């Protein structure tokens, strides 16, 4: 399983790795989370690296993770973008 305590974990890496661990297609994750397949693609490619708070919970629910794990990855993604 993805180590949520890995400090180098970005949101895109977390989403892609966890989705694959759960054997979810992009469409399956989109359905589970209540968003579009395009949004899943944007998350995995790093385009959507600053999701809204409501999306953090939706992503967490779809990936069976605590929202805090997704939030930490999202914040880590932002830090990396500012370097």
C-alpha positions in Angstrom: 0.0 0.0 0.0 1.1 3.6 -0.6 2.9 5.0 2.4 1.0 8.1 3.3 3.9 9.2 5.6 6.3 9.4 2.7 7.3 13.1 2.7 8.1 13.0 -1.0 4.6 11.9 -2.0 2.9 14.3 -4.3 -0.8 14.4 -5.0 -0.4 13.1 -8.5 1.7 10.2 -7.3 -0.7 9.4 -4.4 -3.7 9.4 -6.7 -2.1 7.3 -9.5 -0.5 4.8 -7.1 -3.5 4.3 -4.8 -5.9 4.1 -7.7 -3.8 1.3 -9.2 -3.5 -0.5 -5.8 -7.3 -0.5 -5.6 -7.5 -1.7 -9.2 -9.7 1.2 -10.2 -9.8 2.5 -13.7 -9.9 6.3 -14.1 -13.6 6.0 -14.9 -14.1 3.9 -11.8 -12.4 6.4 -9.6 -14.3 9.2 -11.2 -17.6 7.4 -10.5 -16.5 6.5 -6.9 -15.5 10.1 -6.2 -18.3 11.9 -8.0 -16.1 13.8 -10.5 -15.1 13.3 -14.1 -12.5 11.0 -15.7 -10.9 14.2 -17.0 -10.4 15.5 -13.5 -8.8 12.2 -12.5 -6.4 12.6 -15.4 -5.7 16.1 -14.3 -4.9 15.0 -10.8 -2.6 12.2 -12.0 -0.7 14.5 -14.4 -0.2 17.2 -11.8 -2.4 19.8 -13.5 -4.9 19.9 -10.7 -2.5 20.1 -7.8 -4.5 22.6 -5.7 -7.9 20.9 -5.2 -10.7 22.6 -3.2 -11.4 21.3 0.3 -14.6 19.6 -1.0 -12.5 17.8 -3.6 -10.0 16.6 -1.0 -12.8 14.7 0.8 -14.1 13.3 -2.5 -10.6 12.1 -3.6 -10.1 10.6 -0.1 -13.4 8.8 -0.3 -12.7 7.4 -3.8 -9.3 6.1 -2.7 -10.4 4.9 0.7 -8.0 7.2 2.5 -8.3 9.7 5.3 -8.7 13.3 4.0 -5.6 14.3 6.0 -3.5 12.0 3.8 -4.8 13.6 0.6 -4.4 17.1 2.0 -0.8 16.4 3.1 0.0 15.2 -0.4 -1.7 18.2 -2.0 0.3 20.6 0.3 3.5 18.7 -0.6 2.7 19.2 -4.3 2.3 22.9 -3.7 5.7 23.1 -1.9 7.4 21.4 -4.7 5.9 23.8 -7.3 7.3 26.8 -5.4 10.9 25.6 -5.4 
